[in-house]
Amino acid sequence: MSLIDVEDLSVRYGARTVLSRVSLRVEPGEIVTIVGPNGSGKTSLLRAIIGAVKPVKGRVLRQSSVKIGYVPQKLHIDETLPITVSRFLKLPGGVTTADIQEALTQAGVPDLSTAQLSQLSGGQFQRILLARALIGKPDILLLDEATQGLDQRGSASFYQQIETVRRDTGCAVLMISHELHVVMSASDRVICLNGHVCCEGAPEVVASAPEYRALFGTGTGGALALYRHEHDHDHGDHGDHGDHTHDHDHDQHKTEAAE
Ligand SMILES: Nc1ncnc2c1ncn2[C@@H]1O[C@H](COP(=O)(O)OP(=O)(O)OP(=O)(O)O)[C@@H](O)[C@H]1O
């Protein structure tokens, strides 16, 4: 069974339908990225998956005992609050110093446990939120535009860390991103959402799909070139997906008529 199985899901706020008949699955260990314009229902989809929004139709099946780690878009912390990274990560209770050190190491920031939260850069702070999500040893990480506010280099480096986490822990990842060109090389599969699933498949398939181009313009030519370039040479550690061969039902480029 899939880790997460979204079946024919529709979400409505009042009279307004924001998601219509969305189906998707996430298998163990795969990285799936959801792209879509503002207001296309991406956050609503993640919220439905974690059970924070009730669908009017369809359902979300989670593998029994599946553990979900959630990395929010942003977390507002009072800048004047004196709190170290380690104390912040201990807030849920029952978390040991060893758990924290392991999670910080997995998030690529092993030396930040004694740093003040308010003094971190945006990129460091996102890694602390990643560490926080990793403490519970999730089977799947959900990331809601986790790199908002970071520059392209910061974003690329964050997504490389996500690939490393997947390699080291085997957890699956379902993430939202506006920056398909940045996440392309880190994604096994991309789902383009605009209230419904417009198209989905391997990153280069989606980037060149007419449905995707209609939503995002044709400026993706450069993105595709970047993706191909990155896959032309040896990635060293980052390119090793060896343990994660998947049987994709969804790799075929699929289109649906807009409703
Ligand atoms: N709790 C709510 N009540 C009413 N309308 C909502 C609520 N949450 C979201 N919406 C509306 O539903 C639509 C989809 O919102 P959602 O946040 O899911 O989209 P999104 O694709 O994540 O957008 P963005 O890229 O801007 O973050 C938007 O038009 C939004 O205004």
Ligand as a Chemical Component Dictionary entry (heavy atoms), coordinates in Angstrom:
data_LIG
# 
_chem_comp.id                   LIG 
_chem_comp.type                 NON-POLYMER 
_chem_comp.pdbx_formal_charge   0 
_chem_comp.three_letter_code    LIG 
# 
loop_
_chem_comp_atom.comp_id 
_chem_comp_atom.atom_id 
_chem_comp_atom.alt_atom_id 
_chem_comp_atom.type_symbol 
_chem_comp_atom.charge 
_chem_comp_atom.model_Cartn_x 
_chem_comp_atom.model_Cartn_y 
_chem_comp_atom.model_Cartn_z 
_chem_comp_atom.pdbx_ordinal 
LIG N1  N1  N 0 -9.462  28.750 5.454  1  
LIG C1  C1  C 0 -9.834  29.283 4.281  2  
LIG N2  N2  N 0 -11.059 29.847 4.122  3  
LIG C2  C2  C 0 -11.453 30.345 2.939  4  
LIG N3  N3  N 0 -10.680 30.372 1.824  5  
LIG C3  C3  C 0 -9.458  29.843 1.918  6  
LIG C4  C4  C 0 -8.962  29.267 3.148  7  
LIG N4  N4  N 0 -7.702  28.798 2.925  8  
LIG C5  C5  C 0 -7.426  29.082 1.629  9  
LIG N5  N5  N 0 -8.471  29.686 1.022  10 
LIG C6  C6  C 0 -8.545  30.077 -0.408 11 
LIG O1  O1  O 0 -8.443  28.910 -1.186 12 
LIG C7  C7  C 0 -7.620  29.115 -2.329 13 
LIG C8  C8  C 0 -6.487  28.100 -2.329 14 
LIG O2  O2  O 0 -5.607  28.416 -1.267 15 
LIG P1  P1  P 0 -4.278  27.602 -0.973 16 
LIG O3  O3  O 0 -3.574  28.291 0.155  17 
LIG O4  O4  O 0 -4.584  26.178 -0.815 18 
LIG O5  O5  O 0 -3.475  27.816 -2.334 19 
LIG P2  P2  P 0 -1.928  27.755 -2.629 20 
LIG O6  O6  O 0 -1.806  27.098 -3.956 21 
LIG O7  O7  O 0 -1.230  27.090 -1.490 22 
LIG O8  O8  O 0 -1.555  29.283 -2.737 23 
LIG P3  P3  P 0 -0.144  30.025 -2.525 24 
LIG O9  O9  O 0 0.767   29.550 -3.604 25 
LIG O10 O10 O 0 -0.528  31.456 -2.695 26 
LIG O11 O11 O 0 0.334   29.695 -1.139 27 
LIG C9  C9  C 0 -7.152  30.545 -2.258 28 
LIG O12 O12 O 0 -7.939  31.326 -3.104 29 
LIG C10 C10 C 0 -7.374  30.950 -0.806 30 
LIG O13 O13 O 0 -7.697  32.306 -0.713 31 
# 
loop_
_chem_comp_bond.comp_id 
_chem_comp_bond.atom_id_1 
_chem_comp_bond.atom_id_2 
_chem_comp_bond.value_order 
_chem_comp_bond.pdbx_ordinal 
LIG N1  C1  SING 1  
LIG C1  N2  SING 2  
LIG C1  C4  DOUB 3  
LIG N2  C2  DOUB 4  
LIG C2  N3  SING 5  
LIG N3  C3  DOUB 6  
LIG C3  C4  SING 7  
LIG C3  N5  SING 8  
LIG C4  N4  SING 9  
LIG N4  C5  DOUB 10 
LIG C5  N5  SING 11 
LIG N5  C6  SING 12 
LIG C6  O1  SING 13 
LIG C6  C10 SING 14 
LIG O1  C7  SING 15 
LIG C7  C8  SING 16 
LIG C7  C9  SING 17 
LIG C8  O2  SING 18 
LIG O2  P1  SING 19 
LIG P1  O3  DOUB 20 
LIG P1  O4  SING 21 
LIG P1  O5  SING 22 
LIG O5  P2  SING 23 
LIG P2  O6  DOUB 24 
LIG P2  O7  SING 25 
LIG P2  O8  SING 26 
LIG O8  P3  SING 27 
LIG P3  O9  DOUB 28 
LIG P3  O10 SING 29 
LIG P3  O11 SING 30 
LIG C9  O12 SING 31 
LIG C9  C10 SING 32 
LIG C10 O13 SING 33 
# 
